[in-house]
Amino acid sequence: MLTAVIHSIETPEQLDAILKQYPAVLLLFGAPSCGVCQVLKPQIATLLAKDFPRMQLAYIDCEAQVELAARYQVFSLPVVETIFYGKSFARFSKVFSLGDLKGAIARPYELLNAE
């Protein structure tokens, strides 16, 4: 099965570097204690590898990275945010489907590929 590389974010500087380096990044805010987050992580990685291979997946453990969770105003888990060229395009929290996520990524990703 094809899966995207998951960048596990250890510092705010590491996240900033990834956001500068790649034009398309999906942020997944989760925690080891969040069962839904742990189920979503490989599913999102597979979705990105299959349908959006130029998009990077960055995982932020909110229990370890409280500063980043606060910076992105994450108050409940899971939270997924799509970033294109440093700008937020879509954000989902708590209850959402992979279909919702795929639909939100498709249009801006299509524009990315038009370049």
N, C-alpha and C positions, 0 to 999 in steps of 0.2 A: 504494500500500500504506500502511495506517495504522500509524504507530509512535508510541510514547510519547516524550515529551521525556526526554533523558538529561542529568541534572545531573552534570557532571564536577566532582568534589570537589577543591578546591585547598587547603583548610585544615580542620583539625579544627573550627574555629568554624563554617565553612560547613555541614559535616555536622550539627553540633548544631542549627543554625538550621532545616535541612530537617526533621530529626526532630521538632522542636517545632512546625513549621508544618503538617505533613501527618500525618494519622492512619495512613496506610499507605505504607510505603516499602520498596522492595526494594534491598538493597545488593549490588552486584556488585563484588567485589574481583578485579582482574586486573592485567595489565601488557602493554605493547606487545610484549614478547618472548613472550607466551603466545598461541600461535595459537588454541587452543581458546577463550580469553577473547574474542578478537577476533571469532570466529565466533558465539559466544553472545550478545554484546552486542546486535546488531540483532534476533536471534531473540527474545530476552527483551523487547526494546522492542515488537516486534510483538505478542507474546503479551499484554503488559500493556494495550496500546492496544485490542486486540480484546476481551479477556475481563475485564480488571480496570482500567477507565479511571481510576478514582479513586486508583490506586496509582502512586506516583512511583518512578522508577528513578534511583538514585544510583550512579555509577561511581567507584570509587577505584582509581587507578593506584598499586599497591603499591611500584613502584620509586621513584616520586616522593613518596609519602606513607607513609614507613616508620613514622612515629609512629602513624598510624591503623591500619596493618596490625598493629602490635604491640598496640594497644589492643583490637582485635577478635580477637586471637590467630589471625591468618592466617599460616600457615606453608607452605602450598602453594596453588597456583592451579589452576583458578578456585574461588572461594568465593562462594556466594550466601546471603544471610541476609534473611529477611522480618521486618519490624518493624511491629507494630501498636500504636499509642498508646505508643510508646517501649519496648515489650517485644518481645524476640525470640520468634518463634513457630516458625520452622523454619530449619535451616541445612544446606546441601549443600556438599560439597567434592569436588574432583577429578572423580569419575564420577557423573553423574546425568543424568536425561532431562528434557526440557521437560514431559513428562507428570507426572513426579514433582513438579516445581516447581508446576505448575498445580494438582495435587491438594492440595498443602500450603497454597496460597494460598486455595483456594476456600472453606473453612469460615469462617476468620476474616474473610474479605472479605464473605461473606454476612451475618455479624453486623454488620459495618460499615454495610452497606446497609440493615439493619433499623432503623437509628436515624432 
